[in-house]
């Protein structure tokens, strides 16, 4: 085994939304694993934190998150699948993914 190559966080490309996923901003913490998220498709969804993320990731108000809407009640509910860090939010903004964030 060789040495692992060290990569800085600025070189890592963040996870991008797939066809069924939407970017959103955490608006209100409701307790346990529930969060109100204002999504970029115009809906405000009651989202829950995925089980795998529950104890590993802490989500605060105004964090940018990736939401996967449910198949039923897709305009009201969803699952949070990823939370973006500060440098990743800057990357998304500079590449045009969060361009309409101010017009919310």
C-alpha positions as CSV (number, residue, x, y, z in Angstrom):
1,X,0.0,0.0,0.0
2,X,1.2,3.4,-0.9
3,X,0.7,6.8,0.7
4,X,-2.7,8.4,0.3
5,X,-2.8,11.6,-1.7
6,X,-3.9,14.6,0.4
7,X,-6.6,16.7,-1.2
8,X,-7.7,20.0,0.2
9,X,-11.4,20.7,0.6
10,X,-11.3,23.4,-2.0
11,X,-10.5,20.8,-4.7
12,X,-13.3,18.4,-3.8
13,X,-16.5,18.9,-6.0
14,X,-19.6,18.9,-3.8
15,X,-22.5,16.5,-4.4
16,X,-24.8,17.9,-7.0
17,X,-28.6,17.4,-7.0
18,X,-29.9,14.5,-9.2
19,X,-33.1,14.7,-11.3
20,X,-35.4,14.0,-8.3
21,X,-33.5,16.1,-5.7
22,X,-33.9,19.8,-4.8
23,X,-31.7,22.3,-3.0
24,X,-33.2,24.0,0.0
25,X,-32.5,26.1,3.1
26,X,-33.3,24.9,6.6
27,X,-35.9,27.3,8.0
28,X,-37.0,26.0,11.4
29,X,-35.9,23.1,13.6
30,X,-38.9,21.2,14.9
31,X,-37.2,18.7,17.2
32,X,-35.8,15.2,16.9
33,X,-35.2,14.7,13.2
34,X,-37.8,17.1,11.7
35,X,-36.9,20.4,9.9
36,X,-38.9,22.8,7.9
37,X,-37.0,23.4,4.6
38,X,-37.7,26.2,2.0
39,X,-36.9,24.5,-1.3
40,X,-35.8,26.2,-4.5
41,X,-38.7,24.7,-6.4
42,X,-41.1,27.0,-4.5
43,X,-42.4,24.6,-1.8
44,X,-41.8,24.6,1.9
45,X,-41.5,21.0,3.0
46,X,-41.5,19.2,6.4
47,X,-38.3,17.1,6.0
48,X,-36.8,14.5,8.2
49,X,-33.1,13.7,8.5
50,X,-32.2,10.4,7.0
51,X,-31.3,7.7,9.6
52,X,-27.7,7.4,8.4
53,X,-27.1,11.2,8.9
54,X,-29.0,11.5,12.2
55,X,-26.1,11.3,14.6
56,X,-23.3,12.2,12.2
57,X,-24.5,15.5,10.8
58,X,-25.8,18.5,12.7
59,X,-28.1,20.8,10.8
60,X,-28.7,24.4,11.9
61,X,-31.0,27.2,10.6
62,X,-30.0,28.7,7.3
63,X,-27.9,25.7,6.3
64,X,-28.1,24.7,2.6
65,X,-29.3,21.1,2.3
66,X,-30.2,18.6,-0.4
67,X,-33.8,17.4,-0.2
68,X,-35.3,14.3,-1.8
69,X,-39.1,14.7,-2.0
70,X,-41.3,11.8,-1.1
71,X,-43.2,10.0,-3.9
72,X,-46.5,10.8,-2.3
73,X,-47.1,14.2,-0.8
74,X,-44.0,15.4,-2.8
75,X,-44.9,19.1,-2.4
76,X,-45.2,18.8,1.5
77,X,-42.7,16.2,2.7
78,X,-39.2,15.0,2.0
79,X,-35.9,13.6,3.3
80,X,-32.7,15.5,3.9
81,X,-30.0,13.6,2.2
82,X,-27.0,15.9,2.4
83,X,-25.8,19.1,4.1
84,X,-23.4,21.4,2.3
85,X,-20.5,23.0,4.1
86,X,-19.5,26.7,3.8
87,X,-16.9,26.2,1.1
88,X,-19.3,23.9,-0.8
89,X,-22.1,26.6,-0.7
90,X,-19.6,29.1,-2.1
91,X,-18.8,26.7,-4.9
92,X,-22.5,26.1,-5.7
93,X,-23.1,29.9,-5.7
94,X,-20.1,30.6,-8.0
95,X,-21.2,27.9,-10.5
96,X,-24.8,29.1,-10.7
97,X,-26.7,26.5,-8.6
98,X,-27.7,29.0,-5.9
99,X,-28.1,32.1,-8.1
100,X,-31.8,32.8,-7.2
101,X,-31.2,32.3,-3.5
102,X,-31.6,36.1,-2.8
103,X,-35.0,36.3,-4.6
104,X,-36.6,34.0,-2.1
